[in-house]
Amino acid sequence: MKYLKFLLVGIFFGIVLVKSEAVSWYRIYEMFKFQSFHMYGIIGSAVVLGALSVWFLKKSKIKSIEGKEIHFTPKNMGIVRYLLGGTIFGLGWALAGACPGPMYILLGTGALSMAIVIAAAVLGTFAYGLLKDKLPH
């Protein structure tokens, strides 16, 4: 019962993504062919809103629900690893027509072919777990 709130937020998020056409394969295809601003507008809005939210949280010193201070840890921005990871992620997104979150939403909307994409993602995650110690990090 304590996880019901997460399920409800996930359902709401799924509805928002479907209604905004952010999970539409055609919209994603248009984005990768630079034919439409729709997806760039959604992603750009999310980046701006996220940056403003982080700025506001840092400025106002708001505490978490548990009453703890919210800390933002600086990251080591190794440019090569982010370029390589982003490229692999983008290729997978372009080939599958969905990034990891919307895969489940698309399966829920009846796109049964997403079951293959989800299985491949789980297999890739498992393979990464096996090879993690041998990869440069």
DSSP file (Angstrom, degrees, kcal/mol; ACC not computed):
  #  RESIDUE AA STRUCTURE BP1 BP2  ACC     N-H-->O    O-->H-N    N-H-->O    O-->H-N    TCO  KAPPA ALPHA  PHI   PSI    X-CA   Y-CA   Z-CA
    1    1 A M    >         0   0    0      0, 0.0     3,-1.3     0, 0.0     4,-0.3   0.000 360.0 360.0 360.0 -30.6    0.0    0.0    0.0
    2    2 A K  T 3   +     0   0    0      1,-0.3     3,-0.3     2,-0.1     4,-0.2   0.706 360.0  52.8 -71.9 -15.8    2.9    2.4    0.7
    3    3 A Y  T 3> S+     0   0    0      1,-0.2     4,-1.7     2,-0.1     3,-0.5   0.413  80.3  95.2 -95.5   1.4    4.0    2.1   -3.0
    4    4 A L  H <> S+     0   0    0     -3,-1.3     4,-2.6     1,-0.2     5,-0.2   0.865  78.6  58.7 -59.6 -37.8    0.6    3.0   -4.3
    5    5 A K  H  > S+     0   0    0     -4,-0.3     4,-2.2    -3,-0.3    -1,-0.2   0.873 105.4  49.5 -62.0 -36.2    1.6    6.7   -4.6
    6    6 A F  H  > S+     0   0    0     -3,-0.5     4,-2.3     2,-0.2    -1,-0.2   0.888 110.4  50.2 -69.4 -38.8    4.5    5.7   -7.0
    7    7 A L  H  X S+     0   0    0     -4,-1.7     4,-2.4     2,-0.2    -2,-0.2   0.922 111.6  48.1 -62.8 -44.4    2.2    3.6   -9.1
    8    8 A L  H  X S+     0   0    0     -4,-2.6     4,-2.5     2,-0.2    -2,-0.2   0.893 111.9  48.7 -65.9 -40.0   -0.3    6.5   -9.4
    9    9 A V  H  X S+     0   0    0     -4,-2.2     4,-2.8     2,-0.2    -1,-0.2   0.903 111.7  51.0 -65.2 -40.1    2.5    9.0  -10.3
   10   10 A G  H  X S+     0   0    0     -4,-2.3     4,-2.4     2,-0.2    -2,-0.2   0.902 110.6  47.7 -63.2 -41.6    3.7    6.5  -12.9
   11   11 A I  H  X S+     0   0    0     -4,-2.4     4,-2.3     2,-0.2    -2,-0.2   0.930 113.1  48.3 -64.2 -45.2    0.3    6.1  -14.4
   12   12 A F  H  X S+     0   0    0     -4,-2.5     4,-2.5     1,-0.2    -2,-0.2   0.927 111.8  49.9 -60.6 -44.8   -0.2    9.9  -14.5
   13   13 A F  H  X S+     0   0    0     -4,-2.8     4,-2.4     1,-0.2    -1,-0.2   0.899 110.2  51.2 -60.9 -41.1    3.2   10.3  -16.1
   14   14 A G  H  X S+     0   0    0     -4,-2.4     4,-2.2     2,-0.2    -1,-0.2   0.903 109.6  49.3 -62.5 -42.1    2.4    7.7  -18.7
   15   15 A I  H  X S+     0   0    0     -4,-2.3     4,-2.8     2,-0.2     5,-0.2   0.920 111.1  50.1 -63.2 -43.9   -0.9    9.4  -19.5
   16   16 A V  H  X S+     0   0    0     -4,-2.5     4,-2.2     1,-0.2     6,-0.3   0.916 111.2  48.7 -61.5 -43.6    0.9   12.8  -19.9
   17   17 A L  H  <>S+     0   0    0     -4,-2.4     5,-1.8     2,-0.2     6,-1.0   0.892 113.8  46.2 -65.2 -39.1    3.5   11.2  -22.2
   18   18 A V  H ><5S+     0   0    0     -4,-2.2     3,-1.1     3,-0.2    -2,-0.2   0.939 114.2  47.2 -68.0 -46.2    0.9    9.6  -24.4
   19   19 A K  H 3<5S+     0   0    0     -4,-2.8    -2,-0.2     1,-0.3    -1,-0.2   0.829 112.7  48.9 -66.7 -32.0   -1.3   12.7  -24.6
   20   20 A S  T 3<5S-     0   0    0     -4,-2.2    -1,-0.3    -5,-0.2    -2,-0.2   0.481 109.9-125.2 -84.4  -0.9    1.7   14.9  -25.5
   21   21 A E  T X 5 +     0   0    0     -3,-1.1     3,-1.0    -4,-0.3     6,-0.2   0.696  69.1 135.7  64.3  22.2    2.8   12.4  -28.1
   22   22 A A  T 3 <S+     0   0    0     -5,-1.8    -4,-0.2    -6,-0.3    -5,-0.1   0.706  73.3  47.0 -71.8 -18.7    6.2   12.1  -26.5
   23   23 A V  T 3  S+     0   0    0     -6,-1.0     2,-0.4    -5,-0.1    -1,-0.2   0.351  83.6 121.3-101.4   4.8    6.1    8.3  -26.9
   24   24 A S    <>  -     0   0    0     -3,-1.0     4,-2.2    -7,-0.3     5,-0.2  -0.544  58.0-148.0 -72.2 124.3    4.9    8.4  -30.5
   25   25 A W  H  > S+     0   0    0     -2,-0.4     4,-2.6     1,-0.2    -1,-0.2   0.871  99.5  54.8 -59.2 -36.1    7.3    6.6  -32.8
   26   26 A Y  H  > S+     0   0    0      2,-0.2     4,-2.4     1,-0.2    -1,-0.2   0.886 107.1  49.1 -66.7 -38.5    6.4    9.1  -35.5
   27   27 A R  H  > S+     0   0    0      2,-0.2     4,-2.0    -6,-0.2    12,-0.3   0.900 112.7  47.8 -66.5 -39.7    7.3   12.1  -33.4
   28   28 A I  H  X S+     0   0    0     -4,-2.2     4,-2.4     2,-0.2    -2,-0.2   0.910 111.3  50.9 -66.1 -42.1   10.6   10.5  -32.4
   29   29 A Y  H  X S+     0   0    0     -4,-2.6     4,-1.2     1,-0.2    -2,-0.2   0.914 109.7  50.3 -60.7 -44.2   11.3    9.7  -36.1
   30   30 A E  H  <>S+     0   0    0     -4,-2.4     5,-2.9     1,-0.2     6,-0.7   0.890 109.5  52.6 -60.5 -39.2   10.6   13.3  -37.0
   31   31 A M  H ><5S+     0   0    0     -4,-2.0     3,-1.7     1,-0.2    -2,-0.2   0.945 108.3  48.1 -63.5 -48.4   12.9   14.5  -34.3
   32   32 A F  H 3<5S+     0   0    0     -4,-2.4    -1,-0.2     1,-0.3    -2,-0.2   0.712 113.8  48.2 -69.3 -18.3   15.8   12.3  -35.5
   33   33 A K  T 3<5S-     0   0    0     -4,-1.2    -1,-0.3    -5,-0.2    -2,-0.2   0.337 111.0-123.0 -97.8   6.0   15.3   13.6  -39.1
   34   34 A F  T < 5S+     0   0    0     -3,-1.7    -3,-0.2    -4,-0.2    -2,-0.1   0.854  75.5 125.5  55.7  39.2   15.1   17.2  -37.9
   35   35 A Q      < +     0   0    0     -5,-2.9     2,-0.3     1,-0.2    -4,-0.2   0.562  66.1  33.2-100.8 -11.9   11.6   17.6  -39.4
   36   36 A S        -     0   0    0     -6,-0.7     4,-0.3    -9,-0.1    -1,-0.2  -0.997  54.3-151.1-148.2 148.2    9.7   18.8  -36.3
   37   37 A F  S  > S+     0   0    0     -2,-0.3     4,-2.8     1,-0.1     5,-0.2   0.542  75.0  98.8 -90.5  -9.7   10.4   20.9  -33.2
   38   38 A H  H  > S+     0   0    0      1,-0.2     4,-1.8     2,-0.2    -1,-0.1   0.885  87.8  36.1 -48.6 -58.0    7.8   19.0  -31.1
   39   39 A M  H  > S+     0   0    0    -12,-0.3     4,-2.9     1,-0.2     5,-0.3   0.872 115.8  54.5 -69.3 -37.2   10.2   16.6  -29.3
   40   40 A Y  H  > S+     0   0    0     -4,-0.3     4,-2.8     1,-0.2    -1,-0.2   0.878 108.0  51.6 -63.8 -35.1   12.9   19.2  -29.0
   41   41 A G  H  X S+     0   0    0     -4,-2.8     4,-2.3     2,-0.2    -2,-0.2   0.907 111.6  45.9 -65.4 -42.5   10.4   21.6  -27.4
   42   42 A I  H  X S+     0   0    0     -4,-1.8     4,-2.0    -5,-0.2    -2,-0.2   0.946 117.6  42.8 -65.0 -48.6    9.4   18.9  -24.8
   43   43 A I  H  X S+     0   0    0     -4,-2.9     4,-2.3     2,-0.2    -2,-0.2   0.917 115.3  49.6 -65.5 -43.8   13.0   18.0  -24.0
   44   44 A G  H  X S+     0   0    0     -4,-2.8     4,-2.5    -5,-0.3     5,-0.2   0.900 109.9  51.0 -62.4 -41.5   14.1   21.6  -24.0
   45   45 A S  H  X S+     0   0    0     -4,-2.3     4,-2.8    -5,-0.2    -1,-0.2   0.902 110.2  50.1 -61.7 -40.8   11.2   22.5  -21.6
   46   46 A A  H  X S+     0   0    0     -4,-2.0     4,-2.5     2,-0.2    -2,-0.2   0.893 110.8  49.0 -65.2 -40.2   12.2   19.7  -19.3
   47   47 A V  H  X S+     0   0    0     -4,-2.3     4,-2.6     2,-0.2    -2,-0.2   0.933 114.1  45.2 -65.2 -45.8   15.8   20.8  -19.2
   48   48 A V  H  X S+     0   0    0     -4,-2.5     4,-2.6     2,-0.2     5,-0.2   0.935 114.9  47.5 -64.0 -46.1   14.9   24.4  -18.5
   49   49 A L  H  X S+     0   0    0     -4,-2.8     4,-2.4    -5,-0.2    -1,-0.2   0.903 112.9  49.8 -62.1 -41.1   12.3   23.4  -15.8
   50   50 A G  H  X S+     0   0    0     -4,-2.5     4,-2.5    -5,-0.2    -2,-0.2   0.919 111.5  47.9 -62.8 -44.4   14.9   21.0  -14.3
   51   51 A A  H  X S+     0   0    0     -4,-2.6     4,-2.4     1,-0.2    -2,-0.2   0.913 113.3  47.7 -63.7 -43.1   17.6   23.7  -14.2
   52   52 A L  H  X S+     0   0    0     -4,-2.6     4,-2.5     2,-0.2    -1,-0.2   0.885 111.3  51.5 -64.6 -38.2   15.2   26.2  -12.6
   53   53 A S  H  X S+     0   0    0     -4,-2.4     4,-2.7    -5,-0.2    -2,-0.2   0.920 111.0  46.8 -64.7 -44.3   14.1   23.7  -10.1
   54   54 A V  H  X S+     0   0    0     -4,-2.5     4,-2.5     2,-0.2     5,-0.2   0.921 112.8  50.0 -63.8 -43.4   17.6   22.8   -9.0
   55   55 A W  H  X S+     0   0    0     -4,-2.4     4,-2.5     1,-0.2    -2,-0.2   0.926 112.5  47.6 -59.4 -44.8   18.5   26.6   -8.8
   56   56 A F  H  X S+     0   0    0     -4,-2.5     4,-2.7     1,-0.2     6,-0.2   0.910 111.4  50.1 -64.2 -43.0   15.3   27.1   -6.7
   57   57 A L  H  X>S+     0   0    0     -4,-2.7     4,-1.1     1,-0.2     5,-0.6   0.897 113.8  45.4 -63.3 -40.1   16.1   24.2   -4.4
   58   58 A K  H  <5S+     0   0    0     -4,-2.5    -2,-0.2    -5,-0.2    -1,-0.2   0.908 116.7  45.5 -67.4 -41.8   19.7   25.4   -3.9
   59   59 A K  H  <5S+     0   0    0     -4,-2.5    -2,-0.2    -5,-0.2    -1,-0.2   0.885 118.2  39.8 -70.1 -41.5   18.6   29.0   -3.3
   60   60 A S  H  <5S-     0   0    0     -4,-2.7    -1,-0.2    -5,-0.2    -2,-0.2   0.570  93.5-136.8 -91.6  -9.2   15.7   28.3   -0.9
   61   61 A K  T  <5 -     0   0    0     -4,-1.1    -3,-0.1    -5,-0.2    -4,-0.1   0.848  35.0-179.5  56.8  36.1   17.4   25.5    1.2
   62   62 A I      < -     0   0    0     -5,-0.6     8,-0.7    -6,-0.2     2,-0.2  -0.401  19.5-131.4 -66.1 144.2   14.1   23.5    1.1
   63   63 A K  B     -A   69   0A   0      6,-0.2     6,-0.2     1,-0.1    -1,-0.1  -0.585  20.7-103.8 -96.0 160.3   14.3   20.2    2.9
   64   64 A S    >   -     0   0    0      4,-3.1     3,-1.8    -2,-0.2    -1,-0.1  -0.121  42.5 -92.4 -72.2 176.4   13.2   16.8    1.6
   65   65 A I  T 3  S+     0   0    0      1,-0.3    -1,-0.1     2,-0.1    -2,-0.0   0.843 130.1  54.6 -60.0 -33.5   10.0   15.1    2.7
   66   66 A E  T 3  S-     0   0    0      2,-0.1    -1,-0.3     1,-0.0     3,-0.1   0.494 122.1-108.9 -78.8  -2.7   12.1   13.3    5.5
   67   67 A G  S <  S+     0   0    0     -3,-1.8     2,-0.2     1,-0.3    -2,-0.1   0.550  74.8 135.6  88.0   8.6   13.3   16.7    6.7
   68   68 A K        -     0   0    0      1,-0.1    -4,-3.1    -5,-0.0    -1,-0.3  -0.567  62.2-101.3 -89.9 153.8   16.9   16.2    5.5
   69   69 A E  B     -A   63   0A   0     -6,-0.2     2,-0.6    -2,-0.2    -6,-0.2  -0.480  35.0-123.5 -69.9 142.6   18.9   18.9    3.6
   70   70 A I        -     0   0    0     -8,-0.7     2,-0.4    -2,-0.2    -1,-0.1  -0.801  30.3-167.7 -92.5 122.8   19.0   18.4   -0.1
   71   71 A H        -     0   0    0     -2,-0.6     2,-0.5     2,-0.0   -13,-0.0  -0.887  13.1-155.0-112.8 141.3   22.6   18.2   -1.4
   72   72 A F        -     0   0    0     -2,-0.4    -2,-0.0   -18,-0.0     0, 0.0  -0.970  14.1-152.7-114.0 117.6   23.8   18.3   -5.0
   73   73 A T        -     0   0    0     -2,-0.5     2,-0.0     1,-0.0    -2,-0.0  -0.774  19.2-119.7 -93.3 127.9   27.1   16.6   -5.6
   74   74 A P        -     0   0    0      0, 0.0     2,-0.3     0, 0.0    -1,-0.0  -0.378  29.9-137.0 -63.9 143.6   29.3   17.8   -8.5
   75   75 A K        -     0   0    0     -2,-0.0     2,-0.8     2,-0.0     0, 0.0  -0.736  14.1-115.6-103.4 149.8   30.0   15.2  -11.1
   76   76 A N        -     0   0    0     -2,-0.3     2,-1.6     1,-0.1    -1,-0.0  -0.770  30.6-150.0 -80.4 110.8   33.2   14.4  -12.9
   77   77 A M        -     0   0    0     -2,-0.8     2,-1.0     4,-0.0     3,-0.1  -0.531  17.2-178.1 -90.5  73.2   32.3   15.3  -16.5
   78   78 A G     >  -     0   0    0     -2,-1.6     4,-1.7     1,-0.2     3,-0.3  -0.616  14.1-158.0 -69.4 103.9   34.5   12.9  -18.5
   79   79 A I  H  > S+     0   0    0     -2,-1.0     4,-2.4     1,-0.2     5,-0.2   0.827  82.8  54.7 -60.4 -38.2   33.5   14.1  -21.9
   80   80 A V  H  > S+     0   0    0      1,-0.2     4,-2.8     2,-0.2    -1,-0.2   0.930 108.2  47.8 -64.9 -44.9   34.5   11.0  -23.9
   81   81 A R  H  > S+     0   0    0     -3,-0.3     4,-2.7     1,-0.2    -1,-0.2   0.874 113.6  47.8 -66.2 -35.4   32.4    8.6  -21.7
   82   82 A Y  H  X S+     0   0    0     -4,-1.7     4,-2.5     2,-0.2    -1,-0.2   0.876 112.7  48.6 -72.6 -36.4   29.3   10.9  -21.9
   83   83 A L  H  X S+     0   0    0     -4,-2.4     4,-2.1    -5,-0.2    -2,-0.2   0.929 115.6  44.2 -65.6 -44.3   29.7   11.2  -25.7
   84   84 A L  H  X S+     0   0    0     -4,-2.8     4,-2.4     2,-0.2     5,-0.2   0.944 116.8  45.3 -65.5 -47.9   30.1    7.5  -26.1
   85   85 A G  H  X S+     0   0    0     -4,-2.7     4,-2.6    -5,-0.2    -2,-0.2   0.907 114.0  49.3 -62.7 -42.3   27.2    6.7  -23.7
   86   86 A G  H  X S+     0   0    0     -4,-2.5     4,-2.8     2,-0.2    -1,-0.2   0.873 110.6  50.9 -64.7 -37.4   25.0    9.3  -25.3
   87   87 A T  H  X S+     0   0    0     -4,-2.1     4,-2.5     2,-0.2    -2,-0.2   0.930 112.2  45.5 -65.7 -45.8   25.7    8.0  -28.8
   88   88 A I  H  X S+     0   0    0     -4,-2.4     4,-2.3     2,-0.2    -2,-0.2   0.923 115.1  48.3 -62.7 -43.9   24.9    4.4  -27.8
   89   89 A F  H  X S+     0   0    0     -4,-2.6     4,-2.5    -5,-0.2    -2,-0.2   0.930 112.5  48.5 -61.2 -46.1   21.7    5.6  -26.0
   90   90 A G  H  X S+     0   0    0     -4,-2.8     4,-2.8     2,-0.2    -2,-0.2   0.885 110.5  50.7 -63.5 -40.1   20.7    7.7  -29.0
   91   91 A L  H  X S+     0   0    0     -4,-2.5     4,-2.7     2,-0.2     5,-0.2   0.925 112.2  47.0 -63.7 -43.7   21.3    4.9  -31.4
   92   92 A G  H  X S+     0   0    0     -4,-2.3     4,-2.7     2,-0.2     6,-0.4   0.901 112.9  49.7 -62.8 -40.4   19.2    2.5  -29.3
   93   93 A W  H  X S+     0   0    0     -4,-2.5     4,-2.3     2,-0.2     5,-0.5   0.918 113.0  46.4 -63.8 -44.1   16.5    5.2  -29.0
   94   94 A A  H  < S+     0   0    0     -4,-2.8    -2,-0.2     2,-0.2    -1,-0.2   0.896 116.1  44.8 -67.0 -39.8   16.5    5.8  -32.8
   95   95 A L  H  < S+     0   0    0     -4,-2.7    -2,-0.2    -5,-0.2    -1,-0.2   0.904 122.8  34.9 -71.5 -41.1   16.4    2.0  -33.6
   96   96 A A  H  < S-     0   0    0     -4,-2.7    -2,-0.2    -5,-0.2    -3,-0.2   0.747  98.6-131.5 -85.7 -24.1   13.7    1.1  -31.0
   97   97 A G  S  < S+     0   0    0     -4,-2.3     2,-0.3    -5,-0.3   -69,-0.2   0.631  79.9  68.1  80.5  13.7   11.7    4.3  -31.3
   98   98 A A  S    S-     0   0    0     -5,-0.5    -2,-0.2    -6,-0.4    -1,-0.1  -0.970  71.1-133.9-161.0 144.7   11.6    4.6  -27.5
   99   99 A C     >  -     0   0    0     -2,-0.3     4,-1.1    -3,-0.1    -9,-0.0  -0.473  52.1 -82.8 -91.1 174.7   13.9    5.3  -24.6
  100  100 A P  H  > S+     0   0    0      0, 0.0     4,-0.7     0, 0.0     3,-0.5   0.829 122.8  48.4 -53.8 -45.2   13.7    3.1  -21.5
  101  101 A G  H >> S+     0   0    0      1,-0.2     3,-1.1     2,-0.2     4,-0.9   0.963 111.7  46.8 -62.4 -53.5   10.8    4.8  -19.6
  102  102 A P  H 3> S+     0   0    0      0, 0.0     4,-3.1     0, 0.0     5,-0.3   0.641  93.1  79.9 -66.0 -13.1    8.4    5.0  -22.6
  103  103 A M  H 3X S+     0   0    0     -4,-1.1     4,-1.9    -3,-0.5    -2,-0.2   0.931  98.4  42.4 -57.6 -43.1    9.0    1.4  -23.5
  104  104 A Y  H <X S+     0   0    0     -3,-1.1     4,-2.2    -4,-0.7    -1,-0.2   0.861 113.0  52.7 -72.3 -35.7    6.7    0.3  -20.7
  105  105 A I  H  X S+     0   0    0     -4,-0.9     4,-1.5     2,-0.2    -2,-0.2   0.925 109.9  48.6 -64.5 -43.7    4.2    3.0  -21.6
  106  106 A L  H  <>S+     0   0    0     -4,-3.1     5,-2.5     2,-0.2     4,-0.4   0.887 109.7  51.8 -65.0 -38.2    4.1    1.8  -25.2
  107  107 A L  H ><5S+     0   0    0     -4,-1.9     3,-1.2    -5,-0.3    -1,-0.2   0.914 109.2  51.6 -61.3 -41.3    3.7   -1.8  -24.1
  108  108 A G  H 3<5S+     0   0    0     -4,-2.2    -1,-0.2     1,-0.3    -2,-0.2   0.776 104.4  56.4 -66.3 -26.7    0.7   -0.6  -22.0
  109  109 A T  T 3<5S-     0   0    0     -4,-1.5    -1,-0.3    -5,-0.1    -2,-0.2   0.504 128.9 -95.0 -83.9  -2.5   -0.8    1.2  -25.0
  110  110 A G  T < 5S+     0   0    0     -3,-1.2     2,-1.8    -4,-0.4    -3,-0.2   0.486  79.5 138.4 106.6   3.4   -0.8   -2.1  -26.9
  111  111 A A    > < -     0   0    0     -5,-2.5     3,-2.1     1,-0.2     4,-0.2  -0.596  27.3-179.9 -80.4  84.0    2.4   -1.9  -28.9
  112  112 A L  T >   +     0   0    0     -2,-1.8     3,-1.7     1,-0.3     4,-0.4   0.699  69.5  73.7 -64.2 -20.4    3.3   -5.5  -28.3
  113  113 A S  T >> S+     0   0    0      1,-0.3     4,-1.1     2,-0.2     3,-1.0   0.732  81.3  74.0 -64.9 -19.3    6.5   -5.3  -30.2
  114  114 A M  H <> S+     0   0    0     -3,-2.1     4,-3.0     1,-0.2    -1,-0.3   0.724  80.0  71.9 -66.3 -19.9    7.9   -3.3  -27.3
  115  115 A A  H <> S+     0   0    0     -3,-1.7     4,-2.2    -4,-0.2    -1,-0.2   0.877  97.9  48.7 -61.4 -36.2    8.1   -6.6  -25.4
  116  116 A I  H <> S+     0   0    0     -3,-1.0     4,-2.4    -4,-0.4    -1,-0.2   0.909 111.7  48.6 -67.9 -42.4   11.0   -7.5  -27.7
  117  117 A V  H  X S+     0   0    0     -4,-1.1     4,-2.3     2,-0.2    -2,-0.2   0.905 112.2  48.7 -64.4 -42.3   12.7   -4.1  -27.0
  118  118 A I  H  X S+     0   0    0     -4,-3.0     4,-2.5     2,-0.2    -2,-0.2   0.915 110.9  50.5 -64.3 -43.0   12.2   -4.5  -23.2
  119  119 A A  H  X S+     0   0    0     -4,-2.2     4,-2.4     1,-0.2    -2,-0.2   0.908 111.3  48.7 -61.3 -41.5   13.6   -8.1  -23.3
  120  120 A A  H  X S+     0   0    0     -4,-2.4     4,-2.6     2,-0.2    -1,-0.2   0.885 110.7  50.9 -65.7 -38.2   16.6   -6.7  -25.3
  121  121 A A  H  X S+     0   0    0     -4,-2.3     4,-2.2     2,-0.2    -2,-0.2   0.904 111.4  47.5 -65.6 -41.1   17.1   -3.9  -22.7
  122  122 A V  H  X S+     0   0    0     -4,-2.5     4,-2.3     2,-0.2    -2,-0.2   0.908 112.8  49.2 -65.7 -41.7   17.0   -6.4  -19.8
  123  123 A L  H  X S+     0   0    0     -4,-2.4     4,-2.6     2,-0.2    -2,-0.2   0.903 111.2  49.8 -63.3 -41.7   19.5   -8.6  -21.7
  124  124 A G  H  X S+     0   0    0     -4,-2.6     4,-2.3     2,-0.2    -2,-0.2   0.884 110.7  49.7 -63.8 -39.5   21.8   -5.6  -22.3
  125  125 A T  H  X S+     0   0    0     -4,-2.2     4,-2.1     2,-0.2    -2,-0.2   0.903 111.5  48.9 -65.5 -41.3   21.6   -4.6  -18.6
  126  126 A F  H  X S+     0   0    0     -4,-2.3     4,-1.7     2,-0.2    -2,-0.2   0.917 111.0  50.1 -63.3 -44.0   22.4   -8.2  -17.6
  127  127 A A  H  X S+     0   0    0     -4,-2.6     4,-2.1     1,-0.2    -2,-0.2   0.895 109.1  51.9 -62.4 -40.4   25.4   -8.3  -20.0
  128  128 A Y  H  X S+     0   0    0     -4,-2.3     4,-1.6     1,-0.2    -1,-0.2   0.910 106.8  53.9 -61.6 -41.7   26.6   -5.0  -18.6
  129  129 A G  H  < S+     0   0    0     -4,-2.1     4,-0.3     1,-0.2    -1,-0.2   0.871 110.8  46.2 -60.3 -37.1   26.4   -6.4  -15.1
  130  130 A L  H  < S+     0   0    0     -4,-1.7     3,-0.3     1,-0.2    -1,-0.2   0.865 121.9  35.8 -72.2 -36.2   28.6   -9.3  -16.2
  131  131 A L  H >X S+     0   0    0     -4,-2.1     3,-1.6     1,-0.2     4,-0.9   0.476  86.4 102.5 -96.9  -3.8   31.1   -7.1  -18.1
  132  132 A K  G >< S+     0   0    0     -4,-1.6     3,-0.8     1,-0.3    -1,-0.2   0.846  79.8  51.7 -53.0 -43.0   31.1   -4.1  -15.7
  133  133 A D  G 34 S+     0   0    0     -4,-0.3    -1,-0.3    -3,-0.3    -2,-0.1   0.731 110.7  49.5 -69.3 -20.7   34.4   -5.0  -14.0
  134  134 A K  G <4 S+     0   0    0     -3,-1.6    -1,-0.2    -4,-0.1    -2,-0.2   0.545  95.8  87.6 -93.7  -9.2   36.2   -5.3  -17.4
  135  135 A L  S << S-     0   0    0     -4,-0.9     2,-0.3    -3,-0.8    -7,-0.0  -0.627  85.1-108.1 -92.3 148.2   35.0   -2.0  -18.8
  136  136 A P              0   0    0      0, 0.0    -2,-0.1     0, 0.0    -1,-0.1  -0.593 360.0 360.0 -74.5 132.3   36.7    1.3  -18.3
  137  137 A H              0   0    0     -2,-0.3    -4,-0.0    -4,-0.1   -56,-0.0   0.349 360.0 360.0-122.7 360.0   34.9    3.6  -15.9
